[in-house]
Amino acid sequence: MPARDLSGQRVAVVGASGALGSRIAHQLADQGARVLLVGRDEQRLRDTGLDAPLVVADLVDAAAGDRVVEAAQEHLGGLDGVVNAAGVAAFGALADTPDEVIEEVFATNVLGPAFLLRRLLPLLQESQGFVVNLSAVLAERPMAGMGAYSASKAALTALDKALASELRRAKVRVLDVRPPHTETGLVDRAIHGEAPKLPDGLEPDEVAERVVQAIGEDASDLGSDDFGG
């Protein structure tokens, strides 16, 4: 039996319109969770086909977390978990990467999640819930031509590890997920540069299934090797 029964769990999925976020939201709903969909584009959130409350917000806006808290209390009566699957990628040598690109990468991949969690933690502590952040294999194995992106994912993983210690007494589980390259189309939507040659990636459905399984197991770490990477 899983350590955490997902049936009835109230879960905010941030980046719910993306390739991974939407699949995670569907799999959580399939297991009986009550999901709250969070993303920047209302139509894309509706296109997930899930009958769930929506929060239209940009993760880099510090007030986004306040809107998620408000919606969770109004529609779900609280919150048992949050899955952050939002992120942006940028490629190219650091010397060729504009300042504003580096800033946006860190704002979305590190600062935004930190702003969000500061606001959600009181609800999660009340429910003894869970936090899931989608980092990347690059947090373990940085690559040339992906310095800013690698560094942002390493920073997110460091945040998760610190949070796991801070929240242990409150019995809030923090799951840091570092999958290998996954065919989400993110490399084609990079905000700068072109991706270096990458190996064939995992299927998003496979990664989403493994993440939801780890949530049910109350796991605290899911590294690239756990995906066979």
C-alpha positions as CSV (number, residue, x, y, z in Angstrom):
1,M,0.0,0.0,0.0
2,P,1.3,3.5,-0.8
3,A,2.3,5.7,2.1
4,R,0.0,8.5,0.9
5,D,-3.5,7.8,-0.4
6,L,-4.0,10.4,-3.1
7,S,-7.8,10.0,-3.1
8,G,-9.3,13.2,-1.9
9,Q,-5.9,15.0,-1.6
10,R,-6.1,18.7,-2.6
11,V,-3.2,19.5,-4.9
12,A,-2.2,22.6,-6.8
13,V,-0.4,21.9,-10.0
14,V,1.7,24.8,-11.2
15,G,2.5,24.8,-14.9
16,A,-0.6,22.6,-15.4
17,S,-0.9,23.5,-19.1
18,G,2.6,22.2,-19.9
19,A,3.5,18.7,-21.3
20,L,4.5,17.4,-17.8
21,G,2.2,19.5,-15.7
22,S,-0.9,18.5,-17.6
23,R,-0.1,14.8,-17.4
24,I,0.7,15.0,-13.7
25,A,-2.6,16.8,-13.1
26,H,-4.5,14.1,-15.1
27,Q,-2.8,11.2,-13.2
28,L,-3.5,12.8,-9.9
29,A,-7.1,13.3,-10.8
30,D,-7.3,9.7,-12.0
31,Q,-6.2,8.6,-8.5
32,G,-9.0,10.7,-6.9
33,A,-7.1,13.9,-6.1
34,R,-8.9,17.2,-6.3
35,V,-6.6,19.4,-8.4
36,L,-6.2,23.2,-8.7
37,L,-4.7,24.1,-12.1
38,V,-2.3,27.0,-12.1
39,G,-0.7,28.6,-15.2
40,R,-0.2,31.8,-17.3
41,D,-2.7,31.0,-20.1
42,E,-6.3,30.4,-19.2
43,Q,-7.3,28.8,-22.5
44,R,-4.4,26.3,-22.3
45,L,-5.5,25.4,-18.7
46,R,-9.0,24.8,-20.0
47,D,-7.7,22.8,-22.8
48,T,-6.4,20.2,-20.3
49,G,-10.0,18.9,-20.2
50,L,-10.0,18.7,-16.4
51,D,-13.0,19.8,-14.5
52,A,-11.0,21.8,-11.9
53,P,-10.7,25.3,-10.6
54,L,-8.2,27.5,-12.3
55,V,-5.7,30.2,-11.2
56,V,-4.3,32.3,-14.0
57,A,-1.0,33.6,-12.7
58,D,2.7,34.0,-13.6
59,L,5.0,32.2,-11.2
60,V,7.5,35.1,-11.3
61,D,4.9,37.4,-9.7
62,A,5.3,37.2,-6.0
63,A,1.6,37.7,-5.6
64,A,0.8,34.5,-7.5
65,G,1.1,32.5,-4.4
66,D,-1.5,34.7,-2.6
67,R,-4.0,33.9,-5.4
68,V,-3.2,30.2,-5.2
69,V,-3.8,30.3,-1.4
70,E,-7.1,32.1,-1.9
71,A,-8.3,29.7,-4.6
72,A,-7.3,26.7,-2.6
73,Q,-9.2,27.8,0.4
74,E,-12.3,28.9,-1.6
75,H,-12.6,25.8,-3.9
76,L,-10.8,23.0,-2.0
77,G,-11.0,24.1,1.7
78,G,-7.2,23.9,2.0
79,L,-4.2,22.3,0.4
80,D,-2.5,19.0,0.8
81,G,0.2,19.3,-1.8
82,V,1.7,21.4,-4.6
83,V,3.5,20.2,-7.7
84,N,5.6,22.8,-9.5
85,A,6.1,21.8,-13.1
86,A,6.7,25.3,-14.5
87,G,10.0,26.4,-16.0
88,V,11.9,28.0,-18.8
89,A,15.1,27.0,-20.7
90,A,17.8,29.0,-22.3
91,F,20.9,27.8,-24.2
92,G,24.3,29.1,-25.2
93,A,27.6,30.0,-23.7
94,L,27.4,32.2,-20.7
95,A,29.4,34.9,-22.5
96,D,26.7,35.0,-25.2
97,T,23.7,35.0,-22.9
98,P,22.1,38.4,-22.3
99,D,21.7,39.6,-18.7
100,E,17.9,39.7,-19.1
101,V,17.8,36.1,-20.2
102,I,19.8,34.9,-17.1
103,E,17.5,37.0,-15.0
104,E,14.4,35.4,-16.5
105,V,15.7,31.9,-16.1
106,F,16.4,32.4,-12.4
107,A,13.2,34.3,-11.8
108,T,11.1,31.5,-13.2
109,N,13.1,28.5,-12.1
110,V,14.2,29.6,-8.7
111,L,12.7,32.8,-7.4
112,G,9.2,32.1,-8.5
113,P,9.0,28.7,-6.7
114,A,10.5,30.3,-3.6
115,F,7.9,33.1,-3.6
116,L,5.2,30.6,-4.1
117,L,6.2,28.2,-1.4
118,R,6.6,31.0,1.2
119,R,2.9,31.6,0.8
120,L,1.7,28.0,0.5
121,L,3.7,26.6,3.4
122,P,1.2,27.5,6.2
123,L,-1.6,25.5,4.4
124,L,0.8,22.6,3.8
125,Q,2.0,22.6,7.4
126,E,-1.6,22.5,8.6
127,S,-2.3,19.4,6.4
128,Q,1.1,17.8,6.8
129,G,1.2,17.8,3.1
130,F,3.8,17.7,0.4
131,V,5.9,19.8,-2.0
132,V,7.1,18.6,-5.4
133,N,9.5,20.6,-7.5
134,L,10.5,19.5,-11.1
135,S,14.2,20.2,-11.3
136,A,16.3,18.3,-13.9
137,V,19.3,16.0,-14.5
138,L,21.3,19.1,-15.1
139,A,21.3,19.8,-11.4
140,E,23.4,16.7,-11.1
141,R,25.3,16.9,-14.4
142,P,25.7,20.5,-15.7
143,M,26.3,20.8,-19.4
144,A,28.3,23.3,-21.5
145,G,26.1,25.6,-23.4
146,M,23.4,25.2,-20.7
147,G,25.2,27.0,-17.8
148,A,22.4,29.4,-16.7
149,Y,19.8,26.7,-17.0
150,S,21.9,24.1,-15.2
151,A,22.7,26.6,-12.4
152,S,19.0,27.4,-12.0
153,K,18.1,23.8,-11.6
154,A,20.9,23.2,-9.2
155,A,19.7,26.1,-7.1
156,L,16.1,24.7,-7.1
157,T,17.5,21.3,-5.9
158,A,19.4,23.0,-3.2
159,L,16.3,24.9,-2.1
160,D,14.4,21.6,-1.9
161,K,17.1,19.9,0.2
162,A,17.1,22.8,2.7
163,L,13.3,22.9,2.8
164,A,13.2,19.1,3.5
165,S,15.2,19.7,6.6
166,E,13.3,22.8,7.7
167,L,9.9,21.1,7.3
168,R,10.8,17.7,8.7
169,R,9.3,18.4,12.2
170,A,6.1,19.8,10.5
171,K,5.9,16.5,8.6
172,V,5.7,18.2,5.2
173,R,7.4,16.0,2.6
174,V,9.6,17.7,0.0
175,L,10.2,15.8,-3.2
176,D,13.0,16.9,-5.5
177,V,12.6,15.4,-9.0
178,R,15.5,15.4,-11.4
179,P,14.5,13.5,-14.6
180,P,16.7,13.0,-17.6
181,H,15.9,14.9,-20.8
182,T,12.2,14.5,-21.5
183,E,10.4,15.1,-24.8
184,T,8.3,18.0,-23.5
185,G,9.1,20.4,-26.4
186,L,10.8,22.7,-23.9
187,V,14.0,22.9,-26.0
188,D,11.9,24.2,-28.9
189,R,10.5,26.9,-26.7
190,A,13.7,28.2,-25.2
191,I,13.8,31.9,-24.5
192,H,17.3,32.1,-25.9
193,G,19.7,30.1,-28.1
194,E,19.6,26.6,-29.5
195,A,20.0,23.4,-27.5
196,P,23.1,21.4,-27.9
197,K,22.7,17.9,-29.3
198,L,20.8,15.9,-26.7
199,P,20.1,12.1,-26.5
200,D,16.6,10.9,-27.2
201,G,14.4,11.9,-24.2
202,L,11.9,10.0,-22.0
203,E,8.2,10.2,-22.8
204,P,6.4,12.7,-20.7
205,D,3.7,10.1,-19.7
206,E,6.5,7.9,-18.3
207,V,7.9,10.7,-16.2
208,A,4.5,11.9,-15.0
209,E,3.6,8.4,-13.9
210,R,6.9,8.0,-12.0
211,V,6.4,11.4,-10.3
212,V,2.9,10.5,-9.1
213,Q,4.0,7.1,-7.9
214,A,6.7,8.8,-5.9
215,I,4.2,11.2,-4.3
216,G,2.1,8.2,-3.3
217,E,5.2,6.6,-1.8
218,D,6.0,9.8,0.1
219,A,9.4,9.8,-1.4
220,S,11.8,12.7,-0.8
221,D,14.1,12.3,-3.8
222,L,13.8,11.2,-7.4
223,G,17.1,11.5,-9.2
224,S,17.9,10.7,-12.8
225,D,18.9,7.2,-12.1
226,D,15.4,6.5,-10.7
227,F,14.2,7.0,-14.3
228,G,16.8,4.7,-15.7
229,G,18.8,7.8,-16.9
